[in-house]
Amino acid sequence: MPHLPDLTPLLSWYAAHKRDLPWRATKDPYRIWISEIMLQQTRVEAVIPYYHRFLAALPDIGSLARVEETELLKLWEGLGYYSRARNLQRAARQIMAEHGGTFPRSYEEIRALPGIGDYTAGAIAAFAFGLPCPAVDGNVLRVISRLSCYEKNILDSSSKKELTEAVRSTIPRDAAGDFGQSLIELGATVCVPNGAPHCDRCPLANVCAARREGRTRELPVRIKRGSRRKEERTVLILRIGDRVALRQRPRSGLLAGLFEPLTLPRLLDANEVGEEISALGLTPLHITPLGEAKHIFTHIEWQMTGYEVILDDACERRLPEGLLLAERDEIDRLFPLPSAYRAYRAFM
Ligand code: ADE
């Protein structure tokens, strides 16, 4: 889990510098919910008039549950993503049917409502009920990844999970709501998404790892799935007796200096593997397919297929330069292997 510094200076900063936004003046879960759904795809300034108009027309869960769909969509007109409005009404009806018209008070019950994801459930639970739940949106991901110099792709769900757990572990029990809002506020006004962050105004500047290392411009890492380059790899576990051939990767670049089995840069079938091995001057006795695997790096995705190749004992003297032979227990103790090879590790 990424390491976070002490974030408590955020609370006094928030008290002094927060924007005066209408949904911050209430603990009513209904109002907070409406604001968070509106804020999902729309800027704060654009949301404010919609927020007032919507709540004037539909001041509570019951009125939202009952309103005619055309009137609802009219109130939403201009905000876009109309499924958000329809989901609001479905959720309001569910609250009427299943919770007697009272907004549920636990994270799990809130998260179970239509149109409410992890972020929105955390936001309502923390802002309305003071529950120690993380509310991690894009703003917060940016702030946290800079504070901790987090180098993984924040668009991966595993990264989001890790950063969410890091936030969870730092929530002050007596100020969960303001703490969650303060992270959002810092991301919106100081640790901004476009252009350089305003570190001169940041209450956490002196504990921020990205700032200390001069990396605020590179972080967070955001790489869309499609922009990963796919590379093919055939992984060959060359075995002579109880030893396996390994080589060291170049000192720079991807996985620099780590050890790996012989790996060829395309996907080969068993016949082609036999030909490649023979072309290296080696004699394969037996070739066993080990199956396919995938490994995702930040910018690259390896699509792998693996084979175990049993070699004649006499091959030891003819091994290509750079390959060494190691027993399993030597590999375990002495040779760092990238986790990209995890699928084939059991055969080494
Ligand atoms: N964006 C999402 N939630 C917000 C909030 N509660 N205040 C300001 N901006 C937000």
Boltz pocket constraint, residues with backbone or C-beta under 6 A from the ligand:
constraints:
  - pocket:
      binder: B
      contacts: [[A, 21], [A, 23], [A, 35], [A, 36], [A, 39], [A, 40], [A, 44], [A, 137], [A, 181], [A, 184], [A, 188]]
      max_distance: 6.0
